């Protein structure tokens, strides 16, 4: 079990930085990551212990490719939104934050 946890930590750390994202990462969708790569958005954010920060708490993002109709926490470049709602503990693990229904410009 410890090996699985270590592997997950290494996996999350491996995609954490947009600067280090490989071309194969562009096709990944709906994965938990320590940061949001350029051109992507996230649909949920959690506050977790010892995953993205080995000595404490940090945010963990459920990253997705933007697409029409997706409810997202951020609006990536080249996108806009048609609706917005305030959701509790989705984009902000501590309370309410706005989610946006994405649509292409």
C-alpha positions as CSV (number, residue, x, y, z in Angstrom):
1,X,0.0,0.0,0.0
2,X,2.9,2.3,0.8
3,X,4.3,1.7,-2.7
4,X,1.0,2.7,-4.3
5,X,0.8,5.9,-2.2
6,X,4.4,6.7,-3.2
7,X,3.7,6.1,-6.8
8,X,0.6,8.3,-6.7
9,X,2.6,11.1,-5.1
10,X,5.3,10.8,-7.8
11,X,2.6,10.8,-10.5
12,X,1.0,13.9,-9.1
13,X,4.3,15.6,-8.7
14,X,5.3,14.6,-12.3
15,X,2.5,16.6,-13.9
16,X,2.4,19.4,-11.3
17,X,4.3,22.0,-13.3
18,X,2.9,23.3,-16.6
19,X,6.5,24.0,-17.6
20,X,7.4,20.3,-17.3
21,X,4.2,19.0,-19.0
22,X,5.1,16.7,-21.9
23,X,3.2,16.6,-25.2
24,X,1.5,13.4,-24.1
25,X,0.0,15.2,-21.1
26,X,-2.1,17.4,-23.5
27,X,-4.4,14.4,-24.2
28,X,-4.9,13.6,-20.5
29,X,-8.3,14.4,-19.2
30,X,-10.0,14.2,-15.8
31,X,-6.9,13.5,-13.7
32,X,-6.0,14.8,-10.2
33,X,-2.9,17.1,-10.3
34,X,-1.1,19.5,-8.1
35,X,-1.5,22.4,-10.6
36,X,-3.5,23.1,-13.7
37,X,-1.5,23.0,-16.9
38,X,-1.9,25.8,-19.5
39,X,-4.9,25.4,-21.7
40,X,-6.7,23.1,-19.2
41,X,-9.2,23.9,-16.5
42,X,-10.4,22.2,-13.3
43,X,-13.8,21.1,-12.1
44,X,-13.0,20.4,-8.4
45,X,-10.4,21.5,-5.9
46,X,-9.5,19.7,-2.7
47,X,-7.3,20.6,0.3
48,X,-5.1,17.5,0.9
49,X,-2.4,16.5,3.3
50,X,1.1,15.3,2.1
51,X,0.2,14.9,-1.5
52,X,1.3,18.1,-3.3
53,X,3.2,19.3,-0.3
54,X,5.3,16.5,1.4
55,X,5.2,18.4,4.7
56,X,1.7,19.7,4.9
57,X,-1.5,20.7,3.2
58,X,-1.9,21.9,-0.4
59,X,-4.5,22.1,-3.1
60,X,-5.2,19.2,-5.5
61,X,-7.1,19.9,-8.7
62,X,-9.3,17.6,-10.8
63,X,-8.0,18.7,-14.3
64,X,-10.0,18.5,-17.5
65,X,-9.8,19.6,-21.1
66,X,-12.1,22.5,-21.7
67,X,-15.2,21.7,-23.8
68,X,-18.6,23.2,-24.5
69,X,-21.0,22.7,-21.7
70,X,-18.4,21.8,-19.0
71,X,-19.0,23.3,-15.6
72,X,-15.5,24.5,-14.7
73,X,-13.8,26.5,-11.9
74,X,-11.8,28.7,-14.3
75,X,-12.2,30.0,-17.8
76,X,-9.2,29.0,-20.0
77,X,-7.9,31.3,-22.7
78,X,-10.0,31.1,-25.9
79,X,-13.1,30.2,-23.9
80,X,-16.0,32.2,-22.4
81,X,-19.1,31.1,-20.4
82,X,-22.8,31.0,-20.9
83,X,-23.9,30.6,-17.2
84,X,-22.4,30.8,-13.8
85,X,-23.5,29.4,-10.4
86,X,-22.1,29.5,-6.9
87,X,-21.4,26.0,-5.6
88,X,-20.4,25.0,-2.1
89,X,-17.2,23.0,-1.7
90,X,-16.6,22.3,-5.4
91,X,-14.1,24.9,-6.6
92,X,-13.4,26.0,-3.1
93,X,-13.1,23.2,-0.5
94,X,-13.8,25.8,2.3
95,X,-17.1,27.3,1.0
96,X,-18.8,28.8,-2.0
97,X,-17.1,29.8,-5.3
98,X,-18.4,30.4,-8.8
99,X,-18.5,27.7,-11.5
100,X,-18.8,28.6,-15.1
101,X,-20.5,26.7,-18.0
102,X,-17.9,26.9,-20.7
103,X,-18.5,27.7,-24.4
104,X,-16.0,28.3,-27.2
105,X,-15.6,32.0,-28.3
